[in-house]
Amino acid sequence: MTDVDVIIVGGGPTGLMLAAELRLAGVRPLVLELRPQIRQTPKANGLGGQILRLLHYRGLLDRFEAACAGPAHPAPRYPFGGVHLDFSHLADPPLRGLTLPQPELERLLDERARELDADIRRGHETAGVHQDNATVTADVRGPDGTYQVTARYLVGCDGARSGIRDMAGIPFPGTTYPEVNRLGQVALPDSLTRRDNGDLDVPGLGTIQAGAFTRTDRGVFGFGWLTPEVALISTTEEESTEIDDDAPMTLAELQDSIRHVLGAELPLGQPIRLSRYQFQARLAERFRDGRIMLAGDAAHLFPATGVALNAGMLDTVNLAWKLAADIHGWASPDLLDTYHHERHFAGTRTLLHTHAQVALRRGQDAAADALRELFVELVADEQPSFRVASLIAGTDIRYQLPSPNEHPLTGTFAPDLTLHTDHGTTSVAELMHAARPVLLDLADRPDLRETARDWEHRVDVHTAKPDHRPADALLIRPDAHIAWAAALDEPANTLREALTRWFGTPESGGLR
């Protein structure tokens, strides 16, 4: 017997998202978090990319938008490798952002997980991990002493310095760059002159352009407006010692960095948020070691801003339903291995564009300036601009799934089709709120519905007419990726093959 189904080590956004997803799948998670309270240092200032679509598919986006008093919106400008890219000319930008400081994000995710009856224990340190063929056991130090807890699986969501990754002996190859990035959201004093276009006149320095980067031989300074009163200021400079990202940053530290980079004083008012981090490019050699898994920063670190939360939370959505399938007894033998294959691939794609950003931003000579200028010129065109925005957002990911019919939609994120049914109008997003597999019959195919009948206790079957029909039918996994799609007159046997691969044999496991 086990105490719980899954132990989650780490109660940040990744761990809390995983807990909620596991509860939706009928699994009992236990979250062990070292910190006694939700962190107050905002390591991230918002969410962006594909995770916002996923939150919409879970029916949570409205709640998140209400918490920050504003909807998710397309990112018209985005920092990329020391330049700003302008996506405002795209009709439907794939990159969207939501301004939401990490403490508030964690509060919302904690609230969601507890609503679903997840067990979250703060102030509990995981001191050791042991696994055998059937279970994994964690040695825990809590406020009332030490104890052990046993589960079927354990997931390390414990960040860049993951103790779980070290205990499992999983290599974490990559590079730590000497660049230290400091961010501040601050009010600016009235003594500074703000021009109509947002630029600033700084005594002893001159004009600082809003929405742009200023390069010196000592680093890079970035400046833009979050609101008419609040500025977002950043510095990037090289330092010889490793930085503790978790140590709180002070306003004086940010001012010292600005003075060093610009060679001039920039008066700052009251800070709203301050944070710092060092750029790293690392990808765990494997995301699974027996009954131990990795997700989030424990599995990957990227040398650019704005992508880590998106990647980490998407890891959990991919993993949760697969863990649940195994725990409920109907997973195919290799289903859990697909977590590593799919999310390691996604991590490699994210490393691709963040490594490219390193090359763009680190060069300080005339050739590097020319490269940045040419790059900005190229992505001013619609097609390359859309492609780069999709890379950043993670919306370009197509998992290389084994498919019996090689349909081009297989492996992609399901589009949010408007669906007309006998019971009214709904959408793909609404059907995914429960995080269950869905077979969507878009062409009134009784043969496909009959084939799926053997899986009706695990797969929800819906017949609907869309405004635009991308296929005869879509088999959608709980993570909203398409496991199988039917072309015109697709034989039902290919559906049976896909159902068996992803959702087990009809007679196996319980009712979920």
Buried (B, 14 or more C-beta within 10 A) or exposed (E): EBBBBBBBBBBBBBBBBBBBBBBBBBBBBBBBBBBEEBBEBBBBBBBBBBBBBBBBBBEBBEEBBEBBEEEBEBBBEBBBBBBBBBBEEBEEBBBBBBBBBBBBBBBBBBEBBBEEEBBBBBBBBBEEBEBEEEBBBBBBBEEEEEEEBBBBBBBBBBBBEBBBBBBBEBEBEBEBBBBBBBBBBBBBEEEBEBEEEBBBEBEEBEEBBBBBBBBEEBBBBBBBBBEEEBBBBBBBBEEEEEBEBBEEBEBEBBBEBBBBBBEEEBEBBEBBBBBBBBBBBBBBEBBBBEBBBBBBBBBBBBBBBBBBBBBBBBBBBBBBBBBBBBBBEBBBEEBBBBBBBBBBBBBEBBBEBBBBBBEBBBBEEEEBEEBBEEBBEEBEEEEEBBEBBBBBBBBBBBBEBBBBBEBEBBBBBBBBBBBEEEEEEBBBBBBBEBBBBBBBBBBEBEEBBEBBEBBEEBBBBBBBBBEEEBBBBBBBBBBBBBBBBBBEEBBBEBBBBBBBBBBBEBEBBEEB
